[in-house]
Amino acid sequence: MSDDKNIFGCYVSITQAAPDADQQVKELLIQQGRLFRNYIWGDEGICNILKKLNNESYGKDLKLALFQFYVNPIPMMEQSLKEIEAYRKNEKSIGIPIVINDKNFFSKSEEMRYSFLKQSVLHKLDLLAEVVKKKKLDTRMDLLKADLKEILS
């Protein structure tokens, strides 16, 4: 884990086409992967927005909440993803999977794509709040959620 103070981080996993897939399918998946990365790390990428929040402002028990975006996961992979992963006490971190596919993202307008990302992040924050409460972590979720809503608007 890095030394930075960002409470949020982003990770993107892009599913590759099967070796025997049609060339058009392969190119589409590559194109979608590039496009999605831009929504995360591009000039107006959501990860840049999320990095405005410092983990020291919200408590000592949670250093990193990692949004894990899975682009076009194969069905078996998608089924194995949890809504939110277990809290890693040693790392003071938690993984937060979000599935990205044609139905919820690529078939939408740019405005709807950003809206989906923001709504997904806010929804997952509710799940994170449940983990924080259950594990009795000192993270100030009310403040974190308020600050997140503000920077996402």
N, C-alpha and C positions, 0 to 999 in steps of 0.2 A: 504494500500500500504506500502511496506517496506521502510526502510530508506536508502537502498543501492543506489548507484549512477549509476547503469547500465541503459543505455537508452533503452536496449532491454530486454525483458523477454519472457519466453515461458510457454505456458499452453497447456495441451493435454486432449482432451475429447475423450474417446473411447466408441463407441456404443456397448452395450451388445446384445447378441443374444436374440431373442424372447423366452419366457419360453417354448413354444412348438416346438422350432427349433430342428433339428436333432443334436445329440451329436457331430458329426463331425463339423458342422457349429459352434457350441458353442466353441469347442476347437480351431478351426481355428481363430475365432475372438479374443480369449484370446491370442493365440500365436502371432497374428499380432500386438495386443496391446503391448505386451512385447517387440517384435522386434522393433516397432516404437519408444517406449520410449528410447531404447538404442541409436537410431539415434539422439535423442534430448539431453538426459542427460548422455549417456555413455561416455567412455573415449575420444572418438572422436566426441562427440555429438555437434550438431550445437549451442546449447544454451551456452555451455562453450566458444565457439568461440565468440558468440555475446556479452558475458559479458565483453569482453575486452574494449568495448566502454563506456565511461563515459558521462552521460547526461550533465554535467557541461561544457563539451567541445563544445557543439553545440547550446547553448542558454538557456534561462530560461523558455520558454513557454511549452516545452515538456520534461517531466520527465521520461515517460515510454511509449514505443511502445510495446505492448504485442502481440506476434505472437501466435494466437490461432489455434492449429492444431486439426482438427476434423477428427478422424479416423473412416472410414466406417459409415458416418452419414446416418440416414434413409433419404429417399428422401424428406420428408416434412421438416426436419431440414436443409438439404442442400439447399433447395429452399429458406428458410428464411434467410440464411446467406447473409450478404452484402459483397461487395468486400473489403470494409474497413468501420469500424464503425465511428460513429460521435465522434468528439473530446470532451473529458470530461474536461471542463474548470477547475472545482474544483479540480480534481485529476491531471490535466495537463497530461492526458494520452489518449491513443487511442488503440482500439482493432483491430487486423488485422487477420481475419479468413483465414485459408488455409485448404482446404479439402484434405485428404489423403485417397486413396482407391486402390483397386487392379489395376485399369487401369493406374493410374499415378504413383504408387509407388511399391506396393507389387509384381507386375509381372515383375519388372525391376531388372537389376543386381545391385550389391552394388554400383558400380561406378555411375550408372544412378540414383540411389536413392539419393545419395549425390548431384549430379548435379541438380536433380529436386528441392531439398530443397533450394539449393543456388540460383537457378534461380527464384524460387517462392518468396524468401525473397527479392531479388533485384527488381523483378517486383512490389511487394507490396510497396517497397520504393518509386517507381514512383508515386503510388497512394497517398502515404503519403505526398509526395512533393506537390501534388495538394491541399490537405487539408491545409497544412501549408501555402501555398500561398493564398488560399481563405480566411482563418481565420486570415491572416496577423500575423502569429506567427513568433517569432524571430529565430526559429530553422534554423541553417545553413545546409540546406539539401545537398548542393553541397559537402561540406566537409564531412558530414555524409555518403553520398553515396560513395565518394572516399575512405574513411576509411573502410567502409564495404566491398567494392570490394577487397581492399587490404588484409583484414584479411580472406576473404573467398577463396582467390586464393591459 
